Amino acid sequence: MVWVVLVGIGLIAGSIGSLVGLGGGIIIVPSLLYLGTSTDIIDELTPQIAVGVSTVIMIFTGLSSTLSYLKHKVVDYKAGLVFFIGSSPGGIIGAYVNRNLNVEAFSLYFGIFMVFMAIVLLVKDRLKPMVFKPGKGKIVKTYKTDNGHSFSYGYHPLIAVLITFVVGFSSGLFGIGGGALMVPVMMLLFFFPPHMAVATSMFMVFLSSITNSITHISLGNVNWPYALALIPGAWFGAKLGAFINTRLNSASLENMLKIVLIIIGLRLIYQGITG
């Protein structure tokens, strides 16, 4: 029963995470906390264990998604590596900060963060990015779609590293992939085409999760039986999400995700306040 439930959670997390570039941790962490505190399906676990397990799963979600997006040539590897320079140290620091949080504090902060992510996703489609202007020090690239449309996008490496440091810190602290913040940033500030933003985000999630996982493993924050149960579902779910992303408009699922984020976030905030 435990394995069936965890494989199912991994499948859902991998599918949603890969589809919209979030990584899947926003599903795994609250699910583990809920199952551990409100049901008898799994033993009660600490926020540190939930986050540690999630970061390990993000390796497989990110790798599976990246391999799938490879076929469609929508991953900007150089940009992903630049973003990783900032996200990697941020994730390590976030993992160490995480060990000082109890269940109530973690639930409160994570709940606030999830509501914030929902708001970011809610407004990103309504915001118009500034007109792209190539400038001194910027890395400028052009992406041509299958339909022949060309998109110019670019970023300043230093600004990108500073932003991804914050994204990485959030990832290490809460066990999420960081894509919920990175995808809107890439689209609004760096002018990435949507599909490329999602695909490149998952590549960054893969790289960041490796360093985050090493840190959490060294801190003893990984329950390996739970992780091994989640990995198969996350792997195939990520492939499914990437498949859907390249063929369908993900707006409907993204709208559902916003609602889910708000509901789960508010519940975690309530749980954190009431204890």
QUIFEN-V517600 format. One record per pair of residues at least 12 apart in sequence whose C-alpha atoms are under 6 Angstrom apart, sorted by the first residue. I is the first residue (numbers start at 1). J is the second residue. Records with the same first field share a line. If there is no record, write none. Layout:
# QUIFEN-V517600
I: J + J
This chain:
# QUIFEN-V517600
3: 229
6: 229 + 230
7: 229 + 230 + 233
10: 230 + 233 + 234
11: 233 + 234 + 237
13: 27
14: 61 + 234 + 237 + 238
15: 237 + 238 + 240 + 241
18: 65 + 238 + 241 + 242
19: 241 + 242 + 245
21: 179 + 198 + 201 + 202
22: 177 + 179 + 180
23: 177
25: 54 + 175 + 176 + 177
26: 176
29: 50
47: 103
48: 221
49: 221 + 222
51: 174 + 175
52: 216 + 221 + 222
53: 222 + 227
54: 175
55: 175 + 209 + 213
56: 213
57: 231
58: 209
59: 206 + 209
60: 235
61: 234 + 235 + 238
62: 202 + 203 + 205 + 206
63: 206
64: 235 + 238
65: 238 + 239 + 242
66: 203
74: 196
75: 196 + 199 + 200
76: 200
80: 200 + 204
83: 161 + 164
84: 204
86: 161 + 164 + 165
87: 164 + 165 + 168
88: 208
90: 165 + 168 + 169
91: 168 + 169 + 171 + 172 + 212
92: 212
94: 169 + 172 + 173
95: 172 + 173
98: 173
104: 272 + 275
105: 272
107: 268 + 272
108: 268 + 269 + 272
111: 265 + 268 + 269
114: 261 + 265
115: 262 + 265
118: 258 + 261
129: 188
138: 155 + 156
139: 154 + 155
140: 153 + 154
141: 153 + 154
153: 190 + 191 + 192
154: 190
155: 190
172: 212
177: 205
179: 201
183: 197
